[in-house]
Amino acid sequence: MDHDDIRRALDRLGLTPTTAGKLFRHSRRAVERWCYGERRPPQGIVILLHLMLAKKITARDIEIAAAKI
């Protein structure tokens, strides 16, 4: 997933950099860096985005799982 794919995925999922950062426990700025190609997102984030786009998991599923950590 390149930076354009990241931007499109967040857009399709209705996630802003701020909400994505909170969901994935990263800063808004980190998410913006992924979107602009300044940094590569962690592989786990890419996997989560793929699963969310495939409707296998939801943002709520991630929140529930994160609360258990």
N, C-alpha and C positions, 0 to 999 in steps of 0.2 A: 504494500500500500504506500503510494507516494503522497506528498503533501496535498496534491489536488484531491486524491481519493479520500484523505482524512477530512478535508473541508466538506466534500460532498456527503460523506457518511454522517458527519455531525449535523449537516443541514437536513438530510433525510430523516434523521432521528430527532430533529427539533432541539438539538443541544447547542447552546452557546459555549464559547470558551470558558465562561464562568461556571455554568452548570456542569459541563464536562469535567472541568477541573475538580469540582466538588465530588462528583460521582467517582472519578478515578483517583481521587486523593493526590492531585497535582495542582499546581498553581494555574491561574488563568493564563499567566504569561508563558508557562511551559506549553500549554495547549496551543496558544497562538504561535509559538515557535514551531510546533509540529505542523500547523496549518500553513505556515509560510516557508517551510522547508529549511528552517534554520537548525532544526534538530530532528532526529528520528524519534518517533514515539517508542516506548518500551514494547517489546514483542507481545507481552501480555495484553496491553491496551489494544493492539491491532487485532488480536484474537477476540477480545471482548466485542470490538466494533463489528467484526465479521459475524459473530453469533447474534448480536443485536439486530443487524441488518437482515439476517436469515430468520429473525423472529423466534430464535431458540431460547433467548433470555431477554429479560427486560431490565430497565434501569432499576426497577424495584427489586428484582432478583439480586442485582449487584449490591444494592444498599443493604439488603438483608444479610447477604454473605459477609459484607464488610463489617457489619455490626457484631458478627461473631468472632472477629479477629481481635 
